[in-house]
Amino acid sequence: MGLPRLICAFLLYACCCCRRAAGVPGEAEQPAPELVEVEVGSTALLKCSLFQSQGNLSHVDWFSVHKEKRVLIFRVRQGQGQSEPGEYQHRLSLQDRGATLALTQVTPHDERIFLCQGKRPRSQEHRIQLRVYKAPEEPNIQANALGIPVNSKEPSEVATCVGRNGYPIPQVIWYKNGRPLKEEKNRVHIQSSQTVESSGLYTLQSILKAQLVKEDKDAQFYCELNYRLPSGNHMKESREVTVPVFYPTEKVWLEVEPVGMLKEGDRVEIRCLADGNPPPHFSISKQNPSTREAEEETTVDNGVLVLEPARKEHSGLYECQGLDLDTMISLPSEAQELLVNYVSDIRVSPADPERQEGSSLTLTCEAESSQALEFQWLREETGQVLERGSVLQLHNLKREAGGGYRCVASVPSIPGLNRTQLVNVAIFGPPWMAFKERKVWVKENTVLNLSCEASGHPRPTISWNVNSTASEQDQDPQRVLSTLNVLVTAELLKTGVECTASNDLGKNTSVLFLELVNLTTLTPDSNTTTGLSTSTASPHTRANSTSTERKLPEPESQGVVIVAVIVCILVLAVLGAVLYFLYKKGKLPCGRSGKQEITLPPSRKSELVVEVKSDKLPEEMGLLQGSSSDKRAPGDQGEKYIDLRH
């Protein structure tokens, strides 16, 4: 028994010696390799610690160890390095005086043990473990677009998460509404797989399967990739997705837009809604007020009835029916009443009022509405509110009272709900003219558009004293506007143009004087018009010459009166100054104690001549010197004579 034991011990010793001779220490004797971490594409610095312990080594060999196979990749001799043929031939170089081997363009395939071995003065080695990392791309998530029924017996696919080109394989975590999901039997299952690309990087695919409920219809799902880099742990999140969840309908109801009180003219939508997904097939019906039976309405879209514009006839009870096409069960909604508020057409009596001047008129306005109404009367031409109420009384009617009156019926509680009705009041009388006469500045041999406006009842007709093309246009039932196209000739410049309005009760005339345009002297005023058309005055400033009307003062006559008043004031001022001057010179035989009458011969009773020095009052003389031919005497030395007879 001793010999076999001796033989075994010898063989074991021989094996250990062989290992030491081959440079491979025993398992128990191998120290842990030094760890170096780099990212893909960067440079790994492999530092040989033998240089620190033994100084400058003249003989060092570098090996790569993969699957326990040692391959020589680099030699260092006397501080000079040389790459061995192979995969590392062009990516290795020496740094730090030969103590560090630099490996460029690191790839996942470079994750292995690298070994440096020195043989002088004795054989020794240093092992380095190279770890390679690569952050994956942003995770791409795709939700199940087909949807998941809640009555499924097994977990259904919710979404798929893919993380590409990472190293090593990242870890995936799924979230629902911000909370991580874990494997749960018959509820949650996560299935992951990875693919190795030719570059050595990994593509991870993870599929989330779950059994969803109705409350998950708005749930947000996303995936998270956790990975490591030399700088530490990192993570990337995908976008959030929702998944269609199918569940049966339990309730159907109606909604009306807009919310609040409706009125005629609004755009109203009656919409069917249900709590099921997909929604059922809808139909909308309205109760017939006569038969009390529901009659189906025609809808453009499934479950949407559009009333545009809404009318009072649309008021009534509406109901919605929802038919689940999977279960073929029909669910009705609660009936909902729709009220479209309205104001009926306004009735005014009398409808076409005609009155004589001085008489009275009562206008009455009537209308119906679903709400309380307010009435008011307005003057059509001015918009002035005449009466708040349905009755308008007009007394002692004048011709100016003729024209339009508008009744407005409105609902105060519903803005915009109102109706109006216009009635024209006719006052019997001969025509009124918009103007009596007017100047028009023109150019000779040009075509001119002249207009003439008249009103009256019965409606007047307008004629011109010029044979040319004329057209009439009704401004309102009692007012007409006539337009004449005429060529400006020398004869028209002399005679002017007349328009005559006439009806059964009389006639009236307006005159338009044509004046040639003179740019140096043209000063248009309110009674002149330039261009190819004349503007008409408002009905309140009309000038007429019939016996029943008072002629309005013309702007030109008012200007003459003003000028005459100014001239008279100046004459009186100058006369006072002249008399005072003569008095001071002693020319007037007036005593200090009283007054003396200036007498003249009978033949000169109507004349009064006052002598005034011309160098004293030149301006006054120019103003007072009239058109009479008073001339200076031959021997006159600068004296002026002012005739004050007038």
TANOR-V88716 format. One record per residue. N is the residue number from 0. RES is the residue in one letter. PHI is phi as a letter, one per 30 degrees, with the letter a starting at -180 (NA if undefined). PSI is psi as a letter, one per 30 degrees, with the letter a starting at -180 (999 if undefined). Layout:
BEGIN
n:N res:RES phi:PHI psi:PSI
n:N res:RES phi:PHI psi:PSI
END
This chain:
BEGIN
n:0 res:M phi:NA psi:f
n:1 res:G phi:d psi:e
n:2 res:L phi:d psi:e
n:3 res:P phi:d psi:e
n:4 res:R phi:d psi:e
n:5 res:L phi:d psi:e
n:6 res:I phi:d psi:e
n:7 res:C phi:d psi:e
n:8 res:A phi:d psi:e
n:9 res:F phi:d psi:e
n:10 res:L phi:d psi:e
n:11 res:L phi:d psi:e
n:12 res:Y phi:d psi:e
n:13 res:A phi:d psi:e
n:14 res:C phi:d psi:e
n:15 res:C phi:d psi:e
n:16 res:C phi:d psi:e
n:17 res:C phi:d psi:e
n:18 res:R phi:d psi:e
n:19 res:R phi:d psi:e
n:20 res:A phi:d psi:e
n:21 res:A phi:d psi:f
n:22 res:G phi:i psi:g
n:23 res:V phi:c psi:j
n:24 res:P phi:d psi:l
n:25 res:G phi:d psi:l
n:26 res:E phi:e psi:e
n:27 res:A phi:d psi:f
n:28 res:E phi:c psi:f
n:29 res:Q phi:d psi:k
n:30 res:P phi:d psi:l
n:31 res:A phi:d psi:k
n:32 res:P phi:d psi:l
n:33 res:E phi:d psi:k
n:34 res:L phi:c psi:k
n:35 res:V phi:b psi:k
n:36 res:E phi:c psi:k
n:37 res:V phi:b psi:l
n:38 res:E phi:c psi:l
n:39 res:V phi:e psi:k
n:40 res:G phi:j psi:f
n:41 res:S phi:c psi:a
n:42 res:T phi:c psi:k
n:43 res:A phi:c psi:k
n:44 res:L phi:c psi:j
n:45 res:L phi:c psi:j
n:46 res:K phi:c psi:k
n:47 res:C phi:d psi:j
n:48 res:S phi:d psi:f
n:49 res:L phi:d psi:f
n:50 res:F phi:d psi:f
n:51 res:Q phi:d psi:e
n:52 res:S phi:d psi:e
n:53 res:Q phi:c psi:g
n:54 res:G phi:i psi:b
n:55 res:N phi:d psi:j
n:56 res:L phi:d psi:k
n:57 res:S phi:c psi:f
n:58 res:H phi:b psi:j
n:59 res:V phi:b psi:k
n:60 res:D phi:c psi:k
n:61 res:W phi:c psi:k
n:62 res:F phi:b psi:l
n:63 res:S phi:c psi:k
n:64 res:V phi:c psi:j
n:65 res:H phi:b psi:k
n:66 res:K phi:h psi:h
n:67 res:E phi:i psi:g
n:68 res:K phi:c psi:k
n:69 res:R phi:c psi:k
n:70 res:V phi:b psi:k
n:71 res:L phi:d psi:k
n:72 res:I phi:b psi:f
n:73 res:F phi:a psi:k
n:74 res:R phi:b psi:k
n:75 res:V phi:b psi:j
n:76 res:R phi:b psi:j
n:77 res:Q phi:h psi:h
n:78 res:G phi:i psi:f
n:79 res:Q phi:c psi:k
n:80 res:G phi:c psi:l
n:81 res:Q phi:b psi:k
n:82 res:S phi:d psi:k
n:83 res:E phi:d psi:k
n:84 res:P phi:e psi:k
n:85 res:G phi:k psi:a
n:86 res:E phi:d psi:f
n:87 res:Y phi:c psi:g
n:88 res:Q phi:e psi:e
n:89 res:H phi:c psi:g
n:90 res:R phi:b psi:g
n:91 res:L phi:c psi:k
n:92 res:S phi:a psi:l
n:93 res:L phi:c psi:k
n:94 res:Q phi:b psi:l
n:95 res:D phi:h psi:h
n:96 res:R phi:h psi:h
n:97 res:G phi:j psi:f
n:98 res:A phi:d psi:f
n:99 res:T phi:b psi:k
n:100 res:L phi:c psi:k
n:101 res:A phi:c psi:k
n:102 res:L phi:c psi:j
n:103 res:T phi:c psi:l
n:104 res:Q phi:h psi:h
n:105 res:V phi:d psi:k
n:106 res:T phi:b psi:l
n:107 res:P phi:e psi:f
n:108 res:H phi:d psi:f
n:109 res:D phi:d psi:g
n:110 res:E phi:d psi:j
n:111 res:R phi:a psi:a
n:112 res:I phi:c psi:k
n:113 res:F phi:c psi:k
n:114 res:L phi:b psi:k
n:115 res:C phi:c psi:k
n:116 res:Q phi:b psi:k
n:117 res:G phi:c psi:k
n:118 res:K phi:c psi:f
n:119 res:R phi:b psi:k
n:120 res:P phi:d psi:f
n:121 res:R phi:b psi:l
n:122 res:S phi:d psi:k
n:123 res:Q phi:a psi:l
n:124 res:E phi:b psi:l
n:125 res:H phi:b psi:k
n:126 res:R phi:c psi:k
n:127 res:I phi:b psi:k
n:128 res:Q phi:c psi:j
n:129 res:L phi:c psi:k
n:130 res:R phi:c psi:k
n:131 res:V phi:c psi:k
n:132 res:Y phi:b psi:l
n:133 res:K phi:a psi:k
n:134 res:A phi:d psi:k
n:135 res:P phi:d psi:l
n:136 res:E phi:d psi:l
n:137 res:E phi:e psi:k
n:138 res:P phi:d psi:k
n:139 res:N phi:c psi:k
n:140 res:I phi:c psi:k
n:141 res:Q phi:b psi:k
n:142 res:A phi:d psi:l
n:143 res:N phi:d psi:j
n:144 res:A phi:d psi:f
n:145 res:L phi:d psi:f
n:146 res:G phi:j psi:l
n:147 res:I phi:b psi:k
n:148 res:P phi:d psi:k
n:149 res:V phi:d psi:f
n:150 res:N phi:c psi:g
n:151 res:S phi:d psi:k
n:152 res:K phi:d psi:f
n:153 res:E phi:b psi:l
n:154 res:P phi:e psi:k
n:155 res:S phi:c psi:l
n:156 res:E phi:d psi:k
n:157 res:V phi:c psi:e
n:158 res:A phi:a psi:l
n:159 res:T phi:b psi:k
n:160 res:C phi:c psi:k
n:161 res:V phi:b psi:k
n:162 res:G phi:c psi:j
n:163 res:R phi:c psi:k
n:164 res:N phi:h psi:h
n:165 res:G phi:c psi:l
n:166 res:Y phi:a psi:k
n:167 res:P phi:d psi:a
n:168 res:I phi:d psi:k
n:169 res:P phi:d psi:l
n:170 res:Q phi:c psi:k
n:171 res:V phi:c psi:k
n:172 res:I phi:b psi:k
n:173 res:W phi:c psi:k
n:174 res:Y phi:b psi:k
n:175 res:K phi:b psi:j
n:176 res:N phi:h psi:h
n:177 res:G phi:i psi:f
n:178 res:R phi:c psi:k
n:179 res:P phi:d psi:k
n:180 res:L phi:c psi:k
n:181 res:K phi:b psi:l
n:182 res:E phi:e psi:k
n:183 res:E phi:b psi:k
n:184 res:K phi:e psi:k
n:185 res:N phi:i psi:g
n:186 res:R phi:b psi:e
n:187 res:V phi:b psi:k
n:188 res:H phi:b psi:k
n:189 res:I phi:c psi:k
n:190 res:Q phi:c psi:j
n:191 res:S phi:c psi:k
n:192 res:S phi:b psi:l
n:193 res:Q phi:b psi:l
n:194 res:T phi:b psi:k
n:195 res:V phi:c psi:k
n:196 res:E phi:d psi:l
n:197 res:S phi:d psi:f
n:198 res:S phi:d psi:f
n:199 res:G phi:j psi:f
n:200 res:L phi:d psi:l
n:201 res:Y phi:c psi:k
n:202 res:T phi:c psi:k
n:203 res:L phi:c psi:k
n:204 res:Q phi:b psi:k
n:205 res:S phi:b psi:k
n:206 res:I phi:c psi:k
n:207 res:L phi:c psi:k
n:208 res:K phi:b psi:k
n:209 res:A phi:a psi:l
n:210 res:Q phi:c psi:j
n:211 res:L phi:c psi:l
n:212 res:V phi:b psi:l
n:213 res:K phi:e psi:e
n:214 res:E phi:d psi:f
n:215 res:D phi:d psi:g
n:216 res:K phi:d psi:f
n:217 res:D phi:c psi:g
n:218 res:A phi:d psi:k
n:219 res:Q phi:c psi:k
n:220 res:F phi:c psi:k
n:221 res:Y phi:a psi:l
n:222 res:C phi:c psi:l
n:223 res:E phi:b psi:k
n:224 res:L phi:c psi:k
n:225 res:N phi:c psi:k
n:226 res:Y phi:b psi:l
n:227 res:R phi:c psi:k
n:228 res:L phi:b psi:l
n:229 res:P phi:e psi:f
n:230 res:S phi:d psi:f
n:231 res:G phi:k psi:a
n:232 res:N phi:d psi:k
n:233 res:H phi:b psi:l
n:234 res:M phi:a psi:l
n:235 res:K phi:b psi:k
n:236 res:E phi:c psi:k
n:237 res:S phi:d psi:l
n:238 res:R phi:d psi:l
n:239 res:E phi:d psi:k
n:240 res:V phi:b psi:l
n:241 res:T phi:c psi:l
n:242 res:V phi:b psi:k
n:243 res:P phi:d psi:k
n:244 res:V phi:c psi:k
n:245 res:F phi:c psi:k
n:246 res:Y phi:b psi:l
n:247 res:P phi:d psi:l
n:248 res:T phi:d psi:k
n:249 res:E phi:c psi:f
n:250 res:K phi:b psi:k
n:251 res:V phi:b psi:k
n:252 res:W phi:b psi:l
n:253 res:L phi:c psi:k
n:254 res:E phi:b psi:k
n:255 res:V phi:c psi:k
n:256 res:E phi:b psi:k
n:257 res:P phi:d psi:l
n:258 res:V phi:d psi:k
n:259 res:G phi:j psi:a
n:260 res:M phi:d psi:k
n:261 res:L phi:c psi:l
n:262 res:K phi:b psi:l
n:263 res:E phi:e psi:k
n:264 res:G phi:j psi:f
n:265 res:D phi:d psi:l
n:266 res:R phi:c psi:j
n:267 res:V phi:c psi:k
n:268 res:E phi:c psi:k
n:269 res:I phi:c psi:j
n:270 res:R phi:b psi:k
n:271 res:C phi:d psi:k
n:272 res:L phi:b psi:l
n:273 res:A phi:b psi:l
n:274 res:D phi:c psi:g
n:275 res:G phi:c psi:l
n:276 res:N phi:b psi:k
n:277 res:P phi:d psi:l
n:278 res:P phi:d psi:l
n:279 res:P phi:d psi:l
n:280 res:H phi:d psi:k
n:281 res:F phi:c psi:l
n:282 res:S phi:b psi:k
n:283 res:I phi:c psi:k
n:284 res:S phi:b psi:l
n:285 res:K phi:b psi:k
n:286 res:Q phi:d psi:k
n:287 res:N phi:d psi:k
n:288 res:P phi:d psi:f
n:289 res:S phi:d psi:e
n:290 res:T phi:c psi:f
n:291 res:R phi:i psi:g
n:292 res:E phi:c psi:k
n:293 res:A phi:d psi:k
n:294 res:E phi:c psi:k
n:295 res:E phi:d psi:k
n:296 res:E phi:c psi:l
n:297 res:T phi:d psi:k
n:298 res:T phi:c psi:k
n:299 res:V phi:d psi:e
n:300 res:D phi:c psi:l
n:301 res:N phi:d psi:j
n:302 res:G phi:i psi:g
n:303 res:V phi:b psi:j
n:304 res:L phi:c psi:k
n:305 res:V phi:c psi:k
n:306 res:L phi:c psi:j
n:307 res:E phi:b psi:j
n:308 res:P phi:d psi:l
n:309 res:A phi:d psi:k
n:310 res:R phi:b psi:l
n:311 res:K phi:d psi:f
n:312 res:E phi:d psi:f
n:313 res:H phi:d psi:f
n:314 res:S phi:d psi:k
n:315 res:G phi:l psi:a
n:316 res:L phi:c psi:k
n:317 res:Y phi:c psi:k
n:318 res:E phi:b psi:k
n:319 res:C phi:c psi:k
n:320 res:Q phi:c psi:k
n:321 res:G phi:c psi:j
n:322 res:L phi:c psi:j
n:323 res:D phi:d psi:j
n:324 res:L phi:d psi:f
n:325 res:D phi:d psi:e
n:326 res:T phi:c psi:f
n:327 res:M phi:h psi:h
n:328 res:I phi:c psi:k
n:329 res:S phi:c psi:k
n:330 res:L phi:c psi:k
n:331 res:P phi:c psi:l
n:332 res:S phi:c psi:l
n:333 res:E phi:d psi:k
n:334 res:A phi:d psi:k
n:335 res:Q phi:b psi:k
n:336 res:E phi:d psi:k
n:337 res:L phi:c psi:k
n:338 res:L phi:b psi:j
n:339 res:V phi:c psi:j
n:340 res:N phi:d psi:k
n:341 res:Y phi:b psi:l
n:342 res:V phi:b psi:k
n:343 res:S phi:d psi:l
n:344 res:D phi:d psi:k
n:345 res:I phi:d psi:k
n:346 res:R phi:c psi:k
n:347 res:V phi:c psi:k
n:348 res:S phi:b psi:k
n:349 res:P phi:d psi:l
n:350 res:A phi:d psi:e
n:351 res:D phi:b psi:i
n:352 res:P phi:d psi:k
n:353 res:E phi:b psi:k
n:354 res:R phi:b psi:l
n:355 res:Q phi:d psi:l
n:356 res:E phi:d psi:k
n:357 res:G phi:j psi:f
n:358 res:S phi:d psi:a
n:359 res:S phi:c psi:l
n:360 res:L phi:b psi:k
n:361 res:T phi:c psi:k
n:362 res:L phi:c psi:k
n:363 res:T phi:c psi:k
n:364 res:C phi:c psi:k
n:365 res:E phi:b psi:k
n:366 res:A phi:a psi:l
n:367 res:E phi:c psi:l
n:368 res:S phi:a psi:l
n:369 res:S phi:d psi:f
n:370 res:Q phi:b psi:l
n:371 res:A phi:d psi:k
n:372 res:L phi:c psi:l
n:373 res:E phi:b psi:k
n:374 res:F phi:c psi:l
n:375 res:Q phi:a psi:l
n:376 res:W phi:c psi:k
n:377 res:L phi:b psi:k
n:378 res:R phi:d psi:k
n:379 res:E phi:d psi:e
n:380 res:E phi:d psi:e
n:381 res:T phi:c psi:f
n:382 res:G phi:i psi:g
n:383 res:Q phi:d psi:k
n:384 res:V phi:d psi:j
n:385 res:L phi:c psi:e
n:386 res:E phi:a psi:k
n:387 res:R phi:c psi:j
n:388 res:G phi:l psi:l
n:389 res:S phi:d psi:f
n:390 res:V phi:c psi:k
n:391 res:L phi:c psi:k
n:392 res:Q phi:c psi:k
n:393 res:L phi:c psi:k
n:394 res:H phi:c psi:l
n:395 res:N phi:h psi:i
n:396 res:L phi:d psi:k
n:397 res:K phi:c psi:l
n:398 res:R phi:d psi:f
n:399 res:E phi:d psi:f
n:400 res:A phi:d psi:f
n:401 res:G phi:d psi:l
n:402 res:G phi:k psi:a
n:403 res:G phi:c psi:k
n:404 res:Y phi:b psi:k
n:405 res:R phi:c psi:k
n:406 res:C phi:c psi:k
n:407 res:V phi:c psi:k
n:408 res:A phi:c psi:k
n:409 res:S phi:b psi:l
n:410 res:V phi:c psi:j
n:411 res:P phi:d psi:e
n:412 res:S phi:d psi:f
n:413 res:I phi:b psi:j
n:414 res:P phi:e psi:k
n:415 res:G phi:j psi:f
n:416 res:L phi:c psi:j
n:417 res:N phi:a psi:l
n:418 res:R phi:b psi:l
n:419 res:T phi:b psi:l
n:420 res:Q phi:b psi:k
n:421 res:L phi:c psi:k
n:422 res:V phi:b psi:k
n:423 res:N phi:c psi:k
n:424 res:V phi:c psi:k
n:425 res:A phi:c psi:k
n:426 res:I phi:c psi:k
n:427 res:F phi:d psi:k
n:428 res:G phi:l psi:l
n:429 res:P phi:d psi:l
n:430 res:P phi:d psi:k
n:431 res:W phi:c psi:k
n:432 res:M phi:c psi:k
n:433 res:A phi:d psi:f
n:434 res:F phi:a psi:l
n:435 res:K phi:d psi:e
n:436 res:E phi:a psi:l
n:437 res:R phi:a psi:k
n:438 res:K phi:c psi:k
n:439 res:V phi:b psi:k
n:440 res:W phi:d psi:k
n:441 res:V phi:b psi:l
n:442 res:K phi:c psi:k
n:443 res:E phi:d psi:k
n:444 res:N phi:i psi:g
n:445 res:T phi:c psi:l
n:446 res:V phi:d psi:k
n:447 res:L phi:b psi:k
n:448 res:N phi:c psi:j
n:449 res:L phi:c psi:k
n:450 res:S phi:b psi:k
n:451 res:C phi:b psi:k
n:452 res:E phi:b psi:k
n:453 res:A phi:b psi:l
n:454 res:S phi:b psi:l
n:455 res:G phi:l psi:l
n:456 res:H phi:b psi:k
n:457 res:P phi:d psi:l
n:458 res:R phi:e psi:k
n:459 res:P phi:d psi:l
n:460 res:T phi:c psi:l
n:461 res:I phi:c psi:k
n:462 res:S phi:b psi:l
n:463 res:W phi:c psi:l
n:464 res:N phi:d psi:g
n:465 res:V phi:c psi:k
n:466 res:N phi:d psi:j
n:467 res:S phi:a psi:a
n:468 res:T phi:d psi:k
n:469 res:A phi:b psi:l
n:470 res:S phi:b psi:k
n:471 res:E phi:c psi:k
n:472 res:Q phi:b psi:k
n:473 res:D phi:d psi:k
n:474 res:Q phi:d psi:e
n:475 res:D phi:a psi:l
n:476 res:P phi:e psi:f
n:477 res:Q phi:c psi:g
n:478 res:R phi:b psi:k
n:479 res:V phi:b psi:k
n:480 res:L phi:b psi:k
n:481 res:S phi:c psi:k
n:482 res:T phi:b psi:k
n:483 res:L phi:c psi:k
n:484 res:N phi:c psi:j
n:485 res:V phi:b psi:k
n:486 res:L phi:c psi:k
n:487 res:V phi:d psi:j
n:488 res:T phi:b psi:l
n:489 res:A phi:d psi:e
n:490 res:E phi:d psi:e
n:491 res:L phi:d psi:e
n:492 res:L phi:d psi:f
n:493 res:K phi:d psi:e
n:494 res:T phi:c psi:f
n:495 res:G phi:i psi:a
n:496 res:V phi:b psi:k
n:497 res:E phi:c psi:k
n:498 res:C phi:b psi:k
n:499 res:T phi:b psi:k
n:500 res:A phi:c psi:k
n:501 res:S phi:b psi:k
n:502 res:N phi:b psi:a
n:503 res:D phi:d psi:f
n:504 res:L phi:c psi:f
n:505 res:G phi:l psi:a
n:506 res:K phi:b psi:l
n:507 res:N phi:a psi:l
n:508 res:T phi:b psi:k
n:509 res:S phi:b psi:k
n:510 res:V phi:c psi:k
n:511 res:L phi:c psi:j
n:512 res:F phi:c psi:k
n:513 res:L phi:c psi:k
n:514 res:E phi:b psi:k
n:515 res:L phi:d psi:k
n:516 res:V phi:d psi:k
n:517 res:N phi:b psi:j
n:518 res:L phi:d psi:f
n:519 res:T phi:d psi:f
n:520 res:T phi:c psi:f
n:521 res:L phi:d psi:j
n:522 res:T phi:b psi:i
n:523 res:P phi:d psi:k
n:524 res:D phi:c psi:a
n:525 res:S phi:d psi:f
n:526 res:N phi:c psi:g
n:527 res:T phi:b psi:l
n:528 res:T phi:b psi:k
n:529 res:T phi:c psi:l
n:530 res:G phi:j psi:a
n:531 res:L phi:c psi:g
n:532 res:S phi:b psi:l
n:533 res:T phi:c psi:k
n:534 res:S phi:d psi:l
n:535 res:T phi:c psi:k
n:536 res:A phi:d psi:l
n:537 res:S phi:d psi:l
n:538 res:P phi:d psi:f
n:539 res:H phi:d psi:f
n:540 res:T phi:c psi:h
n:541 res:R phi:d psi:k
n:542 res:A phi:c psi:k
n:543 res:N phi:b psi:l
n:544 res:S phi:c psi:g
n:545 res:T phi:d psi:l
n:546 res:S phi:d psi:f
n:547 res:T phi:c psi:g
n:548 res:E phi:b psi:l
n:549 res:R phi:c psi:k
n:550 res:K phi:d psi:k
n:551 res:L phi:d psi:k
n:552 res:P phi:d psi:k
n:553 res:E phi:d psi:k
n:554 res:P phi:e psi:e
n:555 res:E phi:d psi:e
n:556 res:S phi:d psi:e
n:557 res:Q phi:d psi:e
n:558 res:G phi:d psi:e
n:559 res:V phi:d psi:e
n:560 res:V phi:d psi:e
n:561 res:I phi:d psi:e
n:562 res:V phi:d psi:e
n:563 res:A phi:d psi:e
n:564 res:V phi:d psi:e
n:565 res:I phi:d psi:e
n:566 res:V phi:d psi:e
n:567 res:C phi:d psi:e
n:568 res:I phi:d psi:e
n:569 res:L phi:d psi:e
n:570 res:V phi:d psi:e
n:571 res:L phi:d psi:e
n:572 res:A phi:d psi:e
n:573 res:V phi:d psi:e
n:574 res:L phi:d psi:e
n:575 res:G phi:d psi:e
n:576 res:A phi:d psi:e
n:577 res:V phi:d psi:e
n:578 res:L phi:d psi:e
n:579 res:Y phi:d psi:e
n:580 res:F phi:d psi:e
n:581 res:L phi:d psi:e
n:582 res:Y phi:d psi:e
n:583 res:K phi:d psi:e
n:584 res:K phi:d psi:f
n:585 res:G phi:i psi:g
n:586 res:K phi:d psi:f
n:587 res:L phi:c psi:k
n:588 res:P phi:d psi:i
n:589 res:C phi:c psi:k
n:590 res:G phi:d psi:l
n:591 res:R phi:d psi:f
n:592 res:S phi:c psi:f
n:593 res:G phi:a psi:a
n:594 res:K phi:c psi:k
n:595 res:Q phi:b psi:k
n:596 res:E phi:d psi:k
n:597 res:I phi:d psi:j
n:598 res:T phi:c psi:l
n:599 res:L phi:b psi:l
n:600 res:P phi:d psi:l
n:601 res:P phi:e psi:e
n:602 res:S phi:d psi:f
n:603 res:R phi:c psi:g
n:604 res:K phi:e psi:e
n:605 res:S phi:d psi:g
n:606 res:E phi:c psi:k
n:607 res:L phi:b psi:j
n:608 res:V phi:c psi:k
n:609 res:V phi:c psi:k
n:610 res:E phi:d psi:k
n:611 res:V phi:b psi:k
n:612 res:K phi:d psi:k
n:613 res:S phi:d psi:f
n:614 res:D phi:d psi:f
n:615 res:K phi:c psi:e
n:616 res:L phi:b psi:i
n:617 res:P phi:d psi:e
n:618 res:E phi:d psi:e
n:619 res:E phi:d psi:e
n:620 res:M phi:d psi:e
n:621 res:G phi:d psi:e
n:622 res:L phi:d psi:e
n:623 res:L phi:c psi:f
n:624 res:Q phi:d psi:j
n:625 res:G phi:d psi:a
n:626 res:S phi:d psi:f
n:627 res:S phi:d psi:k
n:628 res:S phi:d psi:i
n:629 res:D phi:d psi:j
n:630 res:K phi:c psi:l
n:631 res:R phi:d psi:k
n:632 res:A phi:d psi:l
n:633 res:P phi:e psi:e
n:634 res:G phi:c psi:g
n:635 res:D phi:d psi:k
n:636 res:Q phi:c psi:i
n:637 res:G phi:i psi:g
n:638 res:E phi:c psi:k
n:639 res:K phi:c psi:l
n:640 res:Y phi:c psi:k
n:641 res:I phi:c psi:k
n:642 res:D phi:d psi:j
n:643 res:L phi:c psi:g
n:644 res:R phi:d psi:f
n:645 res:H phi:c psi:999
END
